Amino acid sequence: MLESITEFYETFVFYYASSMIFSYLVLATFSSINLMRYKSYNSDKDDEVLMKSPLTPGVSIVAPAYNEEKTIIVNVNSLLTLEYPLFEVVIVNDGSKDKTLEKLISEFDLVEVDFLYIEKIKTKPFKRVFKSTNPKYSILTVVDKENGGTKADASNAGINASVFPYYLSTDVDCVLNRKTLLKMIKPFLNSKKRVVGVGSTLRMLNGCEVKDGVVTRVSPPKRLIPCFQELEYIRAYLLGKMGWSFINSVPNISGGLGLFDKEIAIKAGGYSGDSHAEDMDMATKLARYMMNNNMKYRLVYIPISCCWTEGPDNVQVLNRQRTRWSSGLAQIFRVYREVLFNRKYKRLGLVAFPYTFIYEFLAPIIEGVGILFFIYLILVNKVNWDMFFIIFLYSYTFAIFITTLVVIQDHIVFKHYKKITEVLRLILMGFLEPILYHPLIVFFALKGYFNFYVGKELKWGTMTRKGVNT
């Protein structure tokens, strides 16, 4: 009996890993084709036309803030200085318990004003709106509301207060490329189908040099955890999401940076107020709304790095981040369970959702069970060491290969890092990531699933910030 179970386990793991590897290779191929087109989003001539044209659509930047006193000022200043002819910045203070609101009021000369706040999307109670008495900050609006427990609820309040037809969802701990709006609006204007959302590559701010709200020197993070996360981001965006964009099956647009068609977002119901995976929640809602109404649409990713965000600097903060993310993923598959394997939702229901379910949601469970089973086999002295080393080397070698490939491709195309030693350092981190970092991610994912299914209350937690060097 035990031998049969062991044989089944070994065969299952081998074919599961093989199918995952095959899917990565397919996505890598799609991504490479898509990357060849990136210059259409990176033309300085197009940027100049957009800056001068009276037809360039307005964009509202919506950035929720909860206990962000350490970074709020430098990052709001960064948002205010983006290059775009018509935009506003809407900061949503989601019941912060620190001095976030006080710092905003002091720095930007804010006063409470009468404001026609129309609740197109239901949120926790709205309190008041602040505007600046200084003409220099005329495009800044600060919304103060009761804490809703999620970024999604705060984002909905920002959408309600916004005035332009497109909104950029971002985080106040992010530092954006000055030309972010110019780059991200182009798919909306150039596509024959209606584009409902556009995402862009995020990178780690840890280790970078920032001056006056602008990243002046890009460097890989020096500490291990954010450096590993930099590798994750490069793979996820340049390989995964660019590949999905090629076949119009983007499963999510990052909560850190996404530009959306506000009309469709409101008609789709906005973010689910209790969602802790607002990135996948909104992408799913937009796609589902368009398909339910028989309208052609596109969700797009561009490969340009437009956003740098401060990542977890230690295991405790990583734990909070990943536990919340995995709880949110479990929540998504409960809320949208009718989408999974549903032909009605085409590529979303038959490709994107199944892939995410099989290779992202189930992967930590399969790995966790596999580890426990392996420990049991060791205890009963029934380990097939030859097969173990074959599977380990098979998976480990491919993980290093795909990471190295993406890092080199990123450097050749974008040249973010000035020194080749920085590129080599990232590649070397790829050798350590499967051993030191990946087990933590698996554990925190399982913890998040457990918290969700036992009904533990999810909250919009505070990530400890160190701030950036200015």
C-alpha positions in Angstrom: 0.0 0.0 0.0 2.7 2.4 1.0 4.7 1.6 -2.1 1.7 2.3 -4.3 1.1 5.7 -2.6 4.8 6.6 -2.9 4.8 5.7 -6.6 1.7 7.7 -7.2 3.1 10.7 -5.3 6.4 10.6 -7.3 4.6 10.3 -10.6 2.1 13.1 -9.7 4.9 15.5 -8.6 6.9 14.8 -11.7 4.0 15.5 -14.1 2.8 18.5 -12.1 6.3 20.1 -12.2 6.6 19.2 -15.9 3.3 20.9 -16.7 4.2 23.9 -14.7 7.6 24.2 -16.5 5.8 23.8 -19.9 3.4 26.6 -19.0 6.3 28.9 -18.0 8.0 28.2 -21.4 4.8 29.1 -23.2 4.4 32.3 -21.3 8.1 33.1 -21.8 7.5 32.8 -25.6 4.4 35.0 -25.5 6.2 37.5 -23.3 9.2 37.7 -25.7 7.0 38.4 -28.6 5.2 41.1 -26.6 8.4 42.7 -25.5 9.4 43.2 -29.1 6.5 45.6 -29.3 7.4 47.7 -26.3 8.8 50.6 -28.2 5.3 51.7 -29.1 4.8 52.6 -25.5 8.2 54.2 -25.1 8.3 56.8 -27.8 9.4 60.2 -26.7 7.7 61.7 -29.8 4.3 60.2 -28.8 4.9 61.6 -25.3 5.4 65.1 -26.7 2.2 64.8 -28.7 0.2 63.7 -25.7 1.6 66.6 -23.6 0.5 69.2 -26.2 -2.8 67.7 -27.4 -6.0 69.2 -26.0 -7.6 65.8 -26.6 -5.5 63.9 -24.1 -7.9 62.5 -21.5 -7.7 63.5 -17.9 -6.6 61.0 -15.2 -7.3 60.8 -11.5 -4.6 59.3 -9.4 -6.2 57.4 -6.5 -3.9 56.5 -3.6 -5.3 55.1 -0.3 -3.2 55.8 2.8 -3.4 54.0 6.2 -0.7 54.8 8.7 1.8 56.0 6.2 3.3 59.0 8.1 6.9 58.0 7.3 6.6 58.1 3.5 3.4 60.1 2.8 5.0 63.5 2.1 7.8 62.5 -0.3 5.4 60.2 -2.2 2.6 62.6 -2.6 5.2 65.2 -3.9 6.2 62.5 -6.3 2.7 62.1 -7.6 2.1 65.8 -7.9 5.1 66.2 -10.2 4.2 63.6 -12.9 4.4 64.7 -16.5 0.9 64.8 -17.9 -1.3 67.7 -19.2 -4.4 67.0 -17.2 -4.6 65.0 -13.9 -5.5 65.2 -10.2 -4.2 63.4 -7.1 -6.8 62.0 -4.7 -5.3 60.7 -1.4 -7.7 58.7 0.7 -6.9 58.8 4.4 -8.5 55.6 5.5 -8.9 56.3 9.2 -5.1 56.4 9.9 -4.2 56.2 13.6 -0.8 57.9 13.2 0.0 61.4 11.9 -0.7 60.7 8.2 -3.5 63.3 8.0 -1.9 65.9 10.2 1.3 65.8 8.0 -0.7 66.2 4.9 -2.6 69.2 6.3 0.6 70.8 7.4 2.7 70.2 4.3 0.2 71.0 1.7 -1.8 73.9 3.4 -5.0 71.9 3.4 -8.3 73.1 4.7 -11.7 71.4 4.9 -14.0 72.4 2.0 -17.6 71.8 0.8 -17.4 69.0 -1.8 -20.1 67.3 -3.9 -19.2 63.7 -2.9 -21.5 61.3 -4.8 -21.3 57.7 -3.6 -21.4 55.9 -6.9 -19.8 52.9 -5.1 -20.8 52.1 -1.5 -18.0 52.5 1.1 -17.6 53.0 4.8 -18.8 56.4 6.0 -17.1 59.4 4.3 -16.1 62.2 6.7 -14.8 65.2 4.8 -12.6 66.5 1.9 -9.6 68.8 2.1 -8.2 71.1 -0.6 -5.1 73.3 -0.5 -5.1 77.0 -0.1 -1.8 77.0 -2.1 -2.4 77.2 -5.9 0.8 75.1 -6.3 -1.3 72.1 -4.9 -4.6 72.8 -6.7 -4.7 69.4 -8.2 -4.5 67.7 -4.8 -7.6 66.4 -3.0 -7.5 64.6 0.3 -10.5 62.4 1.3 -10.9 61.5 5.0 -13.1 58.5 5.8 -13.7 55.9 8.4 -11.4 52.9 8.2 -13.0 50.2 6.0 -10.4 47.5 6.9 -9.3 47.1 3.2 -7.5 49.0 0.6 -10.4 48.2 -1.7 -12.9 50.2 0.3 -10.6 53.2 0.4 -10.0 52.9 -3.3 -13.8 53.0 -3.9 -14.0 56.3 -1.9 -11.2 57.7 -4.1 -13.1 56.7 -7.3 -16.2 58.4 -5.9 -14.3 61.7 -5.3 -12.4 61.6 -8.7 -13.5 63.8 -11.7 -11.7 62.3 -14.7 -12.7 59.4 -17.0 -9.6 57.3 -16.1 -8.2 56.6 -12.7 -4.7 55.3 -11.7 -4.8 53.1 -8.7 -1.5 53.2 -6.7 -0.1 53.1 -3.2 1.4 56.0 -1.3 4.5 54.0 -0.6 5.2 53.9 -4.3 7.5 56.2 -6.3 6.4 56.5 -9.9 8.3 57.2 -13.1 7.6 60.8 -14.1 6.1 59.6 -17.4 3.9 56.9 -16.0 0.6 58.4 -17.1 2.0 59.1 -20.6 3.1 55.5 -21.0 0.0 53.9 -19.5 -2.6 55.9 -21.3 -1.4 54.8 -24.8 -3.0 51.4 -24.9 -6.4 53.1 -24.2 -5.9 55.4 -27.1 -4.3 53.0 -29.6 -6.4 49.9 -29.3 -9.3 49.0 -31.6 -11.0 47.2 -28.7 -12.0 49.0 -25.6 -9.2 48.8 -23.1 -10.5 48.6 -19.6 -7.3 48.3 -17.6 -3.5 48.7 -18.1 -0.8 47.5 -15.8 3.0 48.1 -15.7 6.1 46.6 -14.2 6.8 47.2 -10.5 10.2 46.9 -8.9 11.7 47.2 -5.4 12.4 50.7 -4.1 14.7 49.2 -1.4 18.3 50.0 -2.4 17.4 52.7 -5.0 18.4 56.4 -4.6 15.5 58.8 -4.6 15.6 62.6 -4.9 12.6 65.0 -4.9 10.2 62.1 -5.5 12.2 60.7 -8.5 14.3 57.5 -8.6 17.7 58.7 -9.7 19.6 55.5 -9.3 18.2 52.0 -9.7 20.0 49.3 -7.7 19.0 45.8 -6.5 18.1 45.7 -2.8 21.0 44.9 -0.5 19.0 42.9 2.0 18.1 39.3 1.1 14.3 39.4 1.4 13.6 42.5 -0.8 16.3 41.2 -3.2 14.4 37.9 -3.5 11.2 39.9 -4.0 12.9 41.9 -6.8 13.5 38.6 -8.6 9.8 37.6 -8.1 8.6 40.9 -9.5 10.9 40.6 -12.6 9.6 37.1 -13.3 6.0 37.9 -12.5 5.8 41.0 -14.7 8.2 40.5 -17.6 7.5 36.8 -18.0 4.0 36.1 -16.5 1.9 39.2 -17.0 3.5 40.2 -20.4 2.7 36.7 -21.6 -0.9 36.8 -20.4 -1.3 40.2 -22.0 -0.3 38.8 -25.3 -3.3 36.5 -25.3 -5.6 39.0 -23.6 -6.0 36.8 -20.5 -4.4 39.0 -17.8 -5.6 37.5 -14.5 -4.9 40.6 -12.4 -3.5 44.2 -12.5 -1.3 45.0 -9.6 -2.9 47.1 -6.8 0.4 49.0 -6.7 -0.1 50.4 -10.2 -3.0 50.1 -12.5 -4.8 52.5 -14.9 -8.6 51.8 -15.4 -11.6 53.0 -17.4 -13.6 54.5 -14.6 -17.0 54.2 -16.3 -16.6 50.4 -16.7 -15.1 50.1 -13.2 -18.2 51.8 -11.7 -20.6 49.8 -13.8 -18.9 46.6 -12.8 -19.5 47.6 -9.1 -16.1 48.9 -8.2 -13.8 47.0 -5.9 -15.5 44.5 -3.5 -15.3 46.4 -0.2 -14.2 43.4 1.8 -11.6 42.2 -0.8 -8.0 41.6 0.2 -7.0 40.8 -3.3 -8.3 44.0 -5.0 -5.9 43.5 -7.9 -7.5 40.3 -9.1 -10.9 41.3 -7.9 -11.1 44.4 -10.2 -9.6 42.6 -13.2 -12.1 39.8 -12.8 -15.0 42.2 -12.4 -14.0 44.2 -15.5 -13.6 41.1 -17.6 -16.8 39.5 -16.4 -18.8 42.7 -16.9 -17.6 43.1 -20.5 -18.4 39.5 -21.3 -21.8 39.5 -19.6 -22.6 42.5 -21.8 -21.1 41.0 -25.0 -18.6 43.8 -25.4 -15.1 43.3 -26.7 -12.3 44.4 -24.4 -8.6 44.2 -23.5 -6.6 44.1 -20.3 -3.1 45.1 -21.1 0.4 45.1 -19.5 3.3 47.2 -20.7 6.8 46.2 -19.9 8.2 49.6 -18.8 9.1 49.9 -15.1 6.8 52.8 -14.0 6.6 52.1 -10.3 9.0 51.4 -7.4 7.6 50.2 -4.1 9.2 49.5 -0.7 9.1 45.8 0.0 9.2 43.9 3.2 12.6 44.2 4.9 12.3 41.3 7.3 10.6 38.0 7.9 7.9 39.5 10.2 6.7 42.0 7.6 6.9 39.5 4.8 4.7 37.2 6.9 2.0 39.9 7.2 2.2 40.7 3.5 2.1 37.2 2.2 -0.4 35.9 4.7 -2.8 38.6 3.6 -2.1 38.0 -0.1 -2.8 34.3 0.2 -6.0 34.9 2.2 -7.1 37.3 -0.5 -6.4 34.6 -3.2 -8.5 32.1 -1.3 -11.2 34.7 -1.0 -11.2 35.3 -4.8 -11.8 31.6 -5.6 -14.7 31.6 -3.1 -16.3 34.8 -4.4 -15.8 34.0 -8.1 -16.1 30.2 -8.0 -18.6 30.3 -10.8 -15.9 31.7 -13.2 -13.6 28.7 -12.7 -13.8 26.3 -15.7 -16.9 28.2 -17.0 -17.0 28.3 -20.8 -19.2 31.4 -20.6 -16.2 33.4 -19.5 -14.0 32.2 -22.3 -10.2 32.7 -21.7 -10.9 34.0 -18.2 -12.8 30.9 -17.1 -11.0 28.3 -19.1 -7.4 29.6 -19.1 -6.5 32.4 -16.7 -8.6 31.3 -13.7 -7.7 27.6 -14.0 -4.0 28.4 -14.4 -4.0 30.6 -11.3 -6.0 28.0 -9.3 -3.8 25.0 -10.3 -0.3 26.6 -10.3 -0.7 29.4 -7.8 -3.5 28.5 -5.3 -2.9 24.8 -5.2 0.9 24.8 -5.5 1.6 25.6 -1.8 -0.8 22.9 -0.7 0.8 20.3 -3.0 4.2 21.4 -1.8 3.2 21.3 1.9 1.6 17.9 1.6 4.7 16.7 -0.3 7.1 17.9 2.4 5.1 16.1 5.1 4.9 12.9 3.1 8.7 13.1 2.4 9.4 13.5 6.1 7.2 10.4 6.8 9.1 8.4 4.2 12.3 9.4 5.9 11.0 8.2 9.2 10.0 4.8 7.8 13.1 4.6 5.7 11.2 4.3 2.4 12.6 7.2 0.5 13.5 6.6 -3.2 16.6 8.8 -3.1 17.3 8.4 -6.8 13.8 9.8 -7.7 14.1 12.5 -5.0 17.3 13.9 -6.5 15.9 13.6 -10.1 12.8 15.7 -9.2 14.8 18.1 -7.0 17.4 18.8 -9.7 14.8 18.9 -12.4 12.8 21.7 -10.6 15.8 23.5 -9.1 17.7 23.7 -12.4 14.6 25.0 -14.3 14.0 27.6 -11.5 17.5 28.9 -11.9 17.3 28.8 -15.7 14.1 30.8 -15.9 15.3 33.4 -13.4 18.6 33.8 -15.1 16.9 34.2 -18.5 14.5 36.8 -17.3 17.1 38.9 -15.5 19.4 38.9 -18.5 16.5 39.8 -20.8 15.5 42.6 -18.5 19.0 43.9 -18.5 19.5 43.7 -22.3 16.2 45.4 -23.0 15.9 48.0 -20.2 19.4 48.4 -18.7 18.1 49.5 -15.3 21.3 48.6 -13.4 24.4 50.5 -14.2 26.9 47.8 -13.1 27.1 44.3 -14.5 28.0 43.2 -10.9 24.4 44.2 -9.9 23.0 41.9 -12.6 25.3 39.1 -11.6 24.3 39.5 -7.9 20.6 39.1 -8.9 21.4 36.0 -10.8 23.4 34.5 -7.9 20.4 35.3 -5.6 18.4 33.1 -8.0 20.5 30.1 -6.8 19.6 30.8 -3.2 15.9 31.8 -3.7 14.5 28.2 -4.0 16.3 27.2 -0.8 16.0 30.2 1.5 13.0 32.2 0.3 10.6 29.9 -1.4 9.9 27.7 1.7 8.9 30.9 3.6 6.5 31.8 0.8 4.9 28.3 0.9 4.5 28.5 4.7 3.0 31.9 4.7 0.6 30.9 1.9 -0.6 27.9 3.9 -1.0 30.1 6.9 -3.1 32.6 4.9 -5.3 29.8 3.6 -5.8 28.5 7.1 -6.6 32.0 8.5 -9.2 32.5 5.7 -10.9 29.1 6.0 -11.2 29.2 9.8 -12.8 32.6 9.5 -10.0 34.7 11.0 -10.7 38.4 10.4 -8.6 40.0 7.7 -7.4 43.5 8.1 -5.6 46.1 6.1 -2.3 45.7 8.0 0.4 48.2 8.4 3.7 47.4 6.7 6.6 48.8 8.7 8.3 51.5 6.5 11.9 52.7 6.7 11.2 55.4 4.1 13.4 56.3 1.1 16.7 58.1 0.9 16.1 61.5 -0.5 
